């Protein structure tokens, strides 16, 4: 998924395009949207992004961040900024849904992986397994409901 980042966030190695636009609910606040384009590597259209707002707590390999889920506007909206009378494009709309995102340092993972009790690689594998399992259960429920 894409990541929406505040002006106060600084991540140097994000391999994607940077686009500045006003926040849809706070016109005087600029944020940065980091994304490759409107499609991911599987050529699926990206409909959701995360606007990471702050740190909830520190973790062994990084920290847990609080975020808001954004929905892609199709088509984007053209709006005039009241303070400058400039037109800009708004591509994302904030929802009422929030998320917690665990952000980890690859350097720290590589250095500490076999030295600490937690194994972030296994943690991610477990989350991927649960996601696949939940998708299968949902498909079975849909298939069962249609017969």
C-alpha beads as a LAMMPS data file, in Angstrom:
LAMMPS data file: protein, C-alpha beads

147 atoms
146 bonds

1 atom types
1 bond types

-500.0 500.0 xlo xhi
-500.0 500.0 ylo yhi
-500.0 500.0 zlo zhi

Masses

1 110.0

Atoms # bond

1 1 1 0.000 0.000 0.000
2 1 1 1.017 3.599 -0.461
3 1 1 2.115 5.773 2.410
4 1 1 0.943 9.319 3.092
5 1 1 3.500 11.239 5.102
6 1 1 3.394 14.462 7.092
7 1 1 5.811 17.354 6.468
8 1 1 7.578 16.387 9.703
9 1 1 8.395 12.879 8.433
10 1 1 11.754 12.363 6.718
11 1 1 12.461 9.087 4.908
12 1 1 15.327 9.300 2.461
13 1 1 15.211 5.906 0.719
14 1 1 11.652 5.718 -0.585
15 1 1 11.868 4.514 -4.216
16 1 1 8.843 6.341 -5.557
17 1 1 7.509 9.595 -6.882
18 1 1 6.774 12.486 -4.547
19 1 1 3.726 14.643 -4.938
20 1 1 2.766 17.596 -2.780
21 1 1 -0.888 18.440 -2.295
22 1 1 -3.078 19.958 0.403
23 1 1 -4.752 17.678 2.914
24 1 1 -8.436 17.289 1.901
25 1 1 -9.777 18.381 5.316
26 1 1 -7.052 20.891 6.237
27 1 1 -6.413 23.132 3.212
28 1 1 -3.526 25.013 4.858
29 1 1 -1.618 21.798 5.657
30 1 1 0.641 20.286 3.005
31 1 1 1.494 16.593 3.013
32 1 1 3.515 14.332 0.765
33 1 1 2.114 11.271 -0.963
34 1 1 4.723 8.663 -1.823
35 1 1 3.677 6.265 -4.559
36 1 1 4.975 4.739 -7.772
37 1 1 1.857 5.475 -9.793
38 1 1 -1.817 4.506 -9.766
39 1 1 -0.996 0.798 -10.057
40 1 1 1.040 -1.614 -7.957
41 1 1 3.480 -4.270 -9.229
42 1 1 0.607 -6.642 -10.093
43 1 1 -0.991 -3.921 -12.267
44 1 1 -3.867 -3.579 -9.785
45 1 1 -5.221 -0.074 -9.290
46 1 1 -4.259 1.367 -5.891
47 1 1 -7.409 2.472 -4.067
48 1 1 -6.087 2.853 -0.514
49 1 1 -3.187 4.622 1.170
50 1 1 -2.086 5.310 4.734
51 1 1 -1.480 8.786 6.092
52 1 1 0.957 8.143 8.943
53 1 1 0.379 10.766 11.625
54 1 1 2.465 9.922 14.677
55 1 1 4.291 7.320 16.734
56 1 1 2.231 5.245 19.176
57 1 1 5.172 3.443 20.777
58 1 1 8.674 2.178 20.257
59 1 1 9.207 -1.475 19.301
60 1 1 12.279 -3.717 19.340
61 1 1 12.947 -3.309 15.600
62 1 1 11.407 0.146 15.071
63 1 1 8.153 1.697 16.171
64 1 1 4.367 1.483 15.801
65 1 1 2.756 4.398 13.977
66 1 1 -0.819 5.694 14.033
67 1 1 -2.348 6.311 10.623
68 1 1 -5.544 7.192 8.821
69 1 1 -6.782 5.230 5.803
70 1 1 -7.154 7.328 2.657
71 1 1 -9.393 6.505 -0.299
72 1 1 -8.313 7.313 -3.884
73 1 1 -10.634 9.820 -5.566
74 1 1 -11.628 8.920 -9.109
75 1 1 -11.611 11.353 -10.741
76 1 1 -9.368 13.619 -8.656
77 1 1 -10.822 16.956 -7.548
78 1 1 -9.522 20.338 -8.684
79 1 1 -9.714 22.850 -5.840
80 1 1 -8.580 26.403 -5.277
81 1 1 -6.430 27.036 -2.225
82 1 1 -8.035 29.906 -0.326
83 1 1 -4.778 31.402 0.964
84 1 1 -3.029 31.638 -2.417
85 1 1 -5.801 31.463 -5.026
86 1 1 -3.868 28.635 -6.723
87 1 1 -5.563 25.591 -8.231
88 1 1 -4.370 22.138 -7.191
89 1 1 -5.456 18.532 -7.581
90 1 1 -6.647 16.467 -4.596
91 1 1 -6.253 12.732 -5.217
92 1 1 -6.966 11.275 -1.763
93 1 1 -9.804 11.588 0.738
94 1 1 -9.395 10.812 4.445
95 1 1 -11.757 8.187 5.869
96 1 1 -12.869 7.653 9.476
97 1 1 -10.805 4.446 9.650
98 1 1 -7.506 4.348 11.495
99 1 1 -4.649 1.850 11.486
100 1 1 -1.556 0.933 13.447
101 1 1 1.496 0.324 11.254
102 1 1 4.598 -1.379 12.583
103 1 1 7.571 0.294 10.911
104 1 1 10.850 -1.631 11.158
105 1 1 14.454 -0.960 10.217
106 1 1 15.942 -3.550 7.811
107 1 1 19.398 -2.708 9.115
108 1 1 18.311 -3.426 12.703
109 1 1 16.518 -6.637 11.630
110 1 1 19.618 -7.954 9.840
111 1 1 21.895 -7.085 12.745
112 1 1 19.675 -8.331 15.617
113 1 1 17.574 -11.079 13.961
114 1 1 19.120 -14.142 15.643
115 1 1 20.041 -12.306 18.854
116 1 1 16.554 -11.383 20.097
117 1 1 13.457 -13.420 20.975
118 1 1 11.206 -11.682 18.412
119 1 1 11.672 -12.603 14.748
120 1 1 10.090 -9.988 12.482
121 1 1 10.442 -12.204 9.387
122 1 1 8.297 -14.887 11.063
123 1 1 5.892 -12.185 12.283
124 1 1 5.353 -10.928 8.720
125 1 1 5.016 -14.518 7.427
126 1 1 2.346 -15.183 10.082
127 1 1 0.413 -12.049 9.064
128 1 1 0.595 -13.064 5.386
129 1 1 -0.661 -16.555 6.275
130 1 1 -3.586 -15.094 8.240
131 1 1 -4.455 -12.773 5.359
132 1 1 -4.535 -15.679 2.874
133 1 1 -6.578 -17.790 5.315
134 1 1 -9.114 -14.983 5.873
135 1 1 -9.454 -14.441 2.103
136 1 1 -10.142 -18.173 1.652
137 1 1 -12.767 -18.129 4.429
138 1 1 -14.454 -15.081 2.868
139 1 1 -14.478 -16.756 -0.554
140 1 1 -16.012 -19.905 0.965
141 1 1 -18.710 -17.781 2.662
142 1 1 -19.514 -16.021 -0.616
143 1 1 -19.580 -19.329 -2.501
144 1 1 -21.774 -20.915 0.168
145 1 1 -24.184 -17.971 0.210
146 1 1 -24.669 -18.058 -3.575
147 1 1 -25.587 -21.763 -3.749

Bonds

1 1 1 2
2 1 2 3
3 1 3 4
4 1 4 5
5 1 5 6
6 1 6 7
7 1 7 8
8 1 8 9
9 1 9 10
10 1 10 11
11 1 11 12
12 1 12 13
13 1 13 14
14 1 14 15
15 1 15 16
16 1 16 17
17 1 17 18
18 1 18 19
19 1 19 20
20 1 20 21
21 1 21 22
22 1 22 23
23 1 23 24
24 1 24 25
25 1 25 26
26 1 26 27
27 1 27 28
28 1 28 29
29 1 29 30
30 1 30 31
31 1 31 32
32 1 32 33
33 1 33 34
34 1 34 35
35 1 35 36
36 1 36 37
37 1 37 38
38 1 38 39
39 1 39 40
40 1 40 41
41 1 41 42
42 1 42 43
43 1 43 44
44 1 44 45
45 1 45 46
46 1 46 47
47 1 47 48
48 1 48 49
49 1 49 50
50 1 50 51
51 1 51 52
52 1 52 53
53 1 53 54
54 1 54 55
55 1 55 56
56 1 56 57
57 1 57 58
58 1 58 59
59 1 59 60
60 1 60 61
61 1 61 62
62 1 62 63
63 1 63 64
64 1 64 65
65 1 65 66
66 1 66 67
67 1 67 68
68 1 68 69
69 1 69 70
70 1 70 71
71 1 71 72
72 1 72 73
73 1 73 74
74 1 74 75
75 1 75 76
76 1 76 77
77 1 77 78
78 1 78 79
79 1 79 80
80 1 80 81
81 1 81 82
82 1 82 83
83 1 83 84
84 1 84 85
85 1 85 86
86 1 86 87
87 1 87 88
88 1 88 89
89 1 89 90
90 1 90 91
91 1 91 92
92 1 92 93
93 1 93 94
94 1 94 95
95 1 95 96
96 1 96 97
97 1 97 98
98 1 98 99
99 1 99 100
100 1 100 101
101 1 101 102
102 1 102 103
103 1 103 104
104 1 104 105
105 1 105 106
106 1 106 107
107 1 107 108
108 1 108 109
109 1 109 110
110 1 110 111
111 1 111 112
112 1 112 113
113 1 113 114
114 1 114 115
115 1 115 116
116 1 116 117
117 1 117 118
118 1 118 119
119 1 119 120
120 1 120 121
121 1 121 122
122 1 122 123
123 1 123 124
124 1 124 125
125 1 125 126
126 1 126 127
127 1 127 128
128 1 128 129
129 1 129 130
130 1 130 131
131 1 131 132
132 1 132 133
133 1 133 134
134 1 134 135
135 1 135 136
136 1 136 137
137 1 137 138
138 1 138 139
139 1 139 140
140 1 140 141
141 1 141 142
142 1 142 143
143 1 143 144
144 1 144 145
145 1 145 146
146 1 146 147
